[in-house]
Amino acid sequence: MAGKVKWVTDIEKSVLINNFEKRGWVQVTENEDWNFYWMSVQTIRNVFSVETGYRLSDDQIVNHFPNHYELTRKDLMVKNIKRYRKELEKEGSPLAEKDENGKYLYLFVSQSNKEAYVISLYINNPLLIGGRKFDLRLYVLVSTYRPLRCYMYKLGFCRFCTVKYTPSTSELDNMFVHLTNVAIQKHGDDYNHIHGGKWTVSNLRLYLESTRGKEVTSKLFDEIHWIIVQSLKAVAVNASPSLTSSTANDRILKYNLINDTLNIAVPNGEIPDCKWNKSPPKEVLGNYEILYDEELAQGDGADRELRSRQGQSQGPRAGRSRDSGRAVLTTWK
């Protein structure tokens, strides 16, 4: 058993267990010595609670940052973004710029009084495809926070409502019109159990490029990436994506997602070591691509050139510039 990664999980999902077993890793119990523990949200809270005082050893890793709720809980997220914005203001960062009315241009949080915040707003004219609402499921892997290094998985997907959208107040209670959750939509009469009402992100991108143009589409995805990076900078966390599969394609996607995640988190299937170089070679990334590397950004002075791309008026959310058809990395990277 020496030299083999010892794993444990409290989540009985085939996409996890099959990935562990194919690597020849050894399953143990939570009370034995382990190297890799894929924990549920509740377990991570219990294990790393103030009462237990548990700390990881140098050869142990888990799938969550212990304080992931600092981002995934909206009330805590807004407090962290507010704090982060103040820090940027002290540093004189362009991200903390205000307009002529004194409102922040970026990292926007609507404040109605001293303690009340509007965290999200319902959009009355959402982008529709085929007349239906949809949302995005994007997977981001954070391998280290100091320095911040994160990866975007290329095989995310969209989830569609089964009933066409209408702003009519008579349909406000119709969940099949407004909520994209599979747990809800699968009970609808028009739910497709083969494709599960899902599109790949690559299909979404092709659709948007054909209907809105490549420049607009690139700018949209650049802004999505920008929001992800700034959210991660505001607090050290990661989220808890569902590993439940509603279709065969869903199962394949999530199996490959876990496979590529483990290749980055546990390179070569070796026992974890906190002294590892946390920058894996490109060939092991699979369907991940580097989203942000703080060490590289600092070395290139990218953050200092935040607005240098196509004129300052576009700010840090400017879209990707094009050079002979090739995307140029955004300056915040």
URLINJO-V691173 format. One line per field, one symbol per residue. ss: DSSP state (a for helix, b for strand, c for the rest). A space follows every 10 residues. Layout:
ss: ???
//
This chain:
ss: cccccbbbbc cccaaaaaaa aacccbbccc cccccbbbcc aaaaaaaccc cccccccccc bbccccccaa aacaaaaaaa aaaaaaaaaa accaaacbcc cccbcccccb bcccccbbcc ccccccccbc cbcbbbbccb bbbbbccbbb bbbcccbbbb ccccccccaa acccaaaacc caaaaccccc cccccccbbb aaaaaaaaaa aacaaaaaaa aaaaaaaaaa aaaacccccc cccccccaaa aaaaaaaaaa aaaaacaaac cccccccccc caaacccbbb bbbaaaaaaa ccaaaccccc caaaaaaccc cbbccbbccc ccc
//
